[in-house]
């Protein structure tokens, strides 16, 4: 039987020792879960071990093939550029090494469930979700597409769960910042706000979100504000990383199917799962008006 490709986890990196150790502990736990796989993890910047060292460790263990999974919620500059560049460099350093590259993690329904749990832990059980406005706070990027992915996560979190609203803010590099996001919630009439960090592990940026939230709450005593915890090394996160690994190994890199209502029972849309999809036609597509038949089927070939 051929050995399955190794699993390489690529992390962002943090100056926070606890955050870096949370990543390393997560990689060790993945290794325990899949004793059949060589597993290693490294960072793009800021904390040890660097990604190159993790690749070298795999090569020393006799690995010739691996699948790399970026342990990141959104596809920003690191996932799009830095990690592929680092992997290409490692391939040159280690002739004969081959790899596939997986997708970033979010906003997967299983992670949305963890976020929902974090909200439930942060609120008073007597609160009605219809009275709660959530402020989802992302890392922030100079890449508009990456920032848009945080808005997508916010919308998916809002759908079918009954919150008054889910607003979005960023802790660095992008507007609105956390105080501006909280101001917006208040202007929209929010009396109860839960600030939810869209981060995998603890670190300097999630700590900054909490500090800025506390400062804003002190200045606005009429609004009840709570801080939720980061996602953390939950079983759902371990499962998702292994799902991304399997996709990368099989070459099964899908379009936006993680949150497709025809595949996944999303809150309030459960009746859509498995519905057959028909090609759609414009009302005037009777073949006489113009030449594009528009038979682009929405069938998700699942």
C-alpha positions in Angstrom: 0.0 0.0 0.0 1.3 3.4 -0.9 1.9 5.8 2.0 -0.5 8.8 1.9 1.1 12.2 1.4 2.2 14.0 4.5 0.3 16.9 5.9 2.0 20.3 6.2 0.1 23.0 8.2 1.1 26.6 7.2 0.4 29.2 10.0 0.4 32.9 9.9 2.6 33.5 12.9 2.2 35.7 15.9 4.4 37.6 18.4 2.2 36.1 21.1 3.9 33.1 22.7 0.6 31.6 23.8 -0.8 31.9 20.3 2.2 30.3 18.7 2.1 27.4 21.2 -1.7 27.0 20.5 -0.7 26.4 16.8 2.0 24.0 17.7 -0.3 22.1 20.1 -2.9 21.9 17.4 -0.4 20.4 14.9 0.6 17.8 17.5 -3.1 17.0 18.1 -3.5 16.5 14.3 -0.6 14.1 14.4 -2.3 12.1 17.2 -5.5 12.0 15.2 -3.8 10.6 12.1 -1.0 8.4 13.2 -0.8 7.1 9.6 0.3 10.5 8.4 3.5 12.4 8.9 2.3 15.8 10.1 4.3 19.0 10.6 3.6 22.7 10.9 5.4 26.0 10.5 4.9 29.7 10.2 5.2 32.3 7.5 6.6 34.9 9.9 7.0 36.1 13.5 7.2 32.8 15.3 9.2 29.5 15.2 9.3 27.1 13.5 9.5 28.6 10.1 7.7 26.8 7.3 11.0 25.7 5.7 12.0 24.0 8.9 8.7 22.0 8.9 9.3 20.9 5.3 12.9 19.9 6.2 11.6 17.9 9.2 9.2 16.0 6.8 12.0 15.3 4.3 14.2 13.9 7.1 11.3 11.6 7.9 11.5 10.3 4.3 8.5 12.3 2.9 8.5 12.8 -0.8 4.9 14.0 -1.2 2.8 16.3 1.0 -0.3 18.4 1.0 -0.1 21.8 2.5 -3.1 23.3 4.2 -3.1 27.0 5.2 -4.4 27.4 8.7 -6.1 30.6 7.8 -9.7 31.7 7.8 -9.5 33.9 4.7 -7.5 33.9 1.5 -5.4 37.0 1.9 -1.8 37.8 0.8 -0.3 35.0 2.9 -2.5 32.2 1.5 -2.4 33.6 -2.1 1.2 34.6 -2.3 3.6 34.0 0.6 2.8 30.3 1.2 2.9 29.3 -2.5 6.2 31.2 -2.9 7.6 29.5 0.2 6.5 26.1 -1.0 8.0 26.7 -4.5 11.3 27.6 -2.7 11.2 24.4 -0.7 10.7 22.3 -3.8 13.9 23.8 -5.2 15.8 23.1 -2.0 14.6 19.5 -1.9 14.7 18.0 -5.4 12.1 15.3 -6.0 9.7 16.7 -3.5 6.1 17.2 -4.8 3.1 18.8 -3.1 -0.4 20.0 -3.5 -1.9 23.1 -1.9 -5.2 23.1 -0.1 -7.8 25.9 0.5 -8.1 28.2 3.4 -10.6 27.2 6.0 -13.5 29.6 6.2 -16.4 30.3 6.3 -17.2 26.6 6.6 -20.5 25.6 8.3 -18.7 23.7 11.0 -16.8 26.9 11.9 -20.0 28.9 11.9 -21.3 26.4 14.4 -18.3 27.1 16.7 -18.8 30.8 16.3 -22.5 30.3 17.3 -21.3 28.4 20.4 -18.9 31.3 21.3 -21.8 33.7 21.0 -23.9 31.5 23.3 -21.1 31.4 25.8 -20.8 35.2 25.8 -24.4 36.2 26.2 -26.8 36.1 29.1 -29.0 33.0 28.6 -32.1 35.2 29.1 -31.2 37.4 26.1 -33.4 37.0 23.0 -31.1 36.7 19.9 -33.5 39.2 18.2 -32.1 41.8 20.6 -28.5 40.9 20.1 -26.3 42.6 17.4 -23.0 40.7 16.7 -19.9 42.5 15.6 -17.7 40.0 13.8 -14.1 41.3 13.8 -11.6 40.0 11.2 -7.9 40.4 11.1 -8.0 43.0 8.3 -6.0 43.0 5.0 -4.9 45.3 2.2 -6.6 42.7 -0.1 -10.3 43.8 -0.7 -11.2 40.2 -1.6 -9.9 38.9 1.8 -11.9 41.6 3.6 -15.0 40.7 1.6 -14.7 37.1 2.8 -15.2 38.3 6.4 -18.4 40.0 5.3 -19.4 36.7 3.7 -18.8 34.9 7.0 -20.9 37.6 8.8 -23.8 37.1 6.4 -23.7 33.3 6.7 -23.6 33.7 10.5 -26.7 35.9 10.4 -28.7 33.7 8.1 -31.4 31.8 9.9 -30.1 32.4 13.4 -32.3 35.2 14.5 -29.8 37.8 15.6 -30.8 41.5 15.1 -27.8 41.8 12.8 -24.2 40.8 12.2 -22.0 43.7 11.5 -18.3 43.6 10.5 -15.1 45.3 11.6 -11.4 44.8 11.3 -8.6 45.1 13.9 -5.8 46.1 11.5 -5.2 47.4 7.9 -8.9 47.8 6.9 -11.8 50.0 7.9 -14.1 50.0 9.8 -12.0 49.5 12.9 -13.4 48.1 16.1 -14.6 51.4 17.7 -16.2 52.4 14.4 -17.9 49.1 14.1 -19.3 49.4 17.6 -20.4 53.0 16.7 -22.3 51.6 13.7 -24.0 49.0 15.8 -25.1 51.7 18.2 -26.4 53.9 15.4 -28.4 51.0 14.1 -30.1 50.9 17.5 -28.2 48.0 19.2 -28.6 47.9 22.9 -26.9 44.6 23.3 -23.7 43.9 21.3 -21.5 40.8 21.3 -18.0 41.3 19.8 -17.0 38.1 18.1 -13.3 37.7 17.0 -13.0 35.9 13.7 -9.6 34.4 14.7 -8.5 30.8 15.2 -6.3 31.2 18.2 -5.4 33.6 20.9 -2.8 36.3 20.1 -1.9 40.0 20.1 -4.7 41.0 17.6 -7.6 39.2 19.4 -6.3 40.7 22.7 -6.4 44.1 21.0 -10.0 43.5 19.9 -11.0 42.7 23.5 -9.2 45.8 24.9 -10.7 48.1 22.3 -14.1 46.6 23.1 -13.7 47.2 26.8 -12.6 50.8 26.2 -15.7 51.5 24.0 -18.0 49.8 26.5 -16.7 52.0 29.3 -17.4 55.1 27.2 -20.9 53.9 26.3 -22.4 52.7 29.6 -26.0 52.6 28.1 -25.0 49.8 25.7 -24.4 46.3 27.0 -21.3 44.9 25.4 -19.8 41.4 25.7 -16.7 39.9 24.3 -16.7 36.3 22.9 -13.7 34.0 22.6 -11.7 33.0 19.6 -12.6 29.8 17.7 -9.8 27.8 19.4 -8.6 24.2 18.7 -12.1 22.7 18.6 -12.9 19.2 17.2 -14.6 21.0 14.2 -11.4 22.8 13.4 -9.4 19.5 13.5 -12.0 17.8 11.2 -12.0 20.7 8.8 -8.2 20.8 8.4 -8.3 17.0 7.6 -11.2 17.7 5.1 -9.0 20.3 3.4 -6.1 17.8 3.4 -8.3 15.1 1.7 -9.5 17.7 -0.9 -5.9 18.7 -1.7 -4.8 15.0 -2.0 -7.6 14.1 -4.2 -7.5 17.3 -6.3 -11.1 17.9 -5.2 -10.9 21.7 -4.9 -14.4 22.9 -5.1 -16.1 26.2 -5.9 -18.1 27.8 -3.1 -19.7 24.6 -2.1 -18.9 24.7 1.7 -21.9 27.0 2.2 -24.1 25.9 -0.7 -27.7 25.5 0.4 -28.1 22.6 -1.9 -25.3 20.7 -0.1 -25.4 21.8 3.5 -28.4 22.2 5.8 -28.0 25.9 6.6 -30.3 27.3 9.3 -33.7 28.1 7.8 -32.9 26.6 4.4 -32.8 22.9 5.3 -35.5 22.1 2.7 -33.1 23.0 -0.1 -30.5 20.2 0.5 -30.3 17.9 -2.4 -32.8 19.7 -4.6 -32.1 19.1 -8.3 -30.8 22.3 -10.1 -32.2 23.3 -13.5 -30.5 25.5 -16.0 -32.0 28.9 -15.8 -33.3 30.8 -18.8 -34.0 34.4 -19.2 -37.7 35.1 -19.9 -36.8 36.3 -23.4 -34.6 33.3 -24.2 -36.9 31.7 -26.7 -34.2 31.5 -29.3 -35.4 34.5 -31.4 -34.1 37.5 -29.6 -30.4 36.9 -29.2 -27.8 34.2 -29.7 -26.7 33.4 -26.2 -28.8 30.5 -25.0 -27.7 31.1 -21.3 -27.9 27.4 -20.5 -25.3 27.8 -17.8 -26.6 25.2 -15.4 -26.5 26.0 -11.7 -26.3 22.3 -11.1 -23.6 21.7 -8.5 -22.0 18.4 -9.6 -22.0 17.0 -6.1 
